Amino acid sequence: MAIGVYTISNRMSEEIKSEAVYTTGEAERVLKISNSTIKRLLKKGILRANKVGGQYRITGKELLRIISPSTERKAVQTYQKLKKKIKEKIKRW
């Protein structure tokens, strides 16, 4: 496997090329997630993109970053911190 390329296996093999630029629709298809999930990831800043002519463009490098295990670990850590803060606030009530 080449560096910067991640192959997703399904009926048809599709590669994420690190230097390519993807639309949100293409990113949805490659990551196998819904339009609402893409929007949520963009809104929360989890998935970074540039807006060109009113439409988002996402680099392949960014797609590779989001599917990496380290990104998942960071998301879990962020969730745990948020959960702890919420529990502390609830205790004060």
Secondary structure, DSSP 8 states (H G I E B T S, - for coil): --TTEEEE-SSS-EEEETT-EEEHHHHHHHHT--HHHHHHHHHTTSS--EEETTEEEEEHHHHHHHTSHHHHHHHHHHHHHHHHHHHHHHHH-
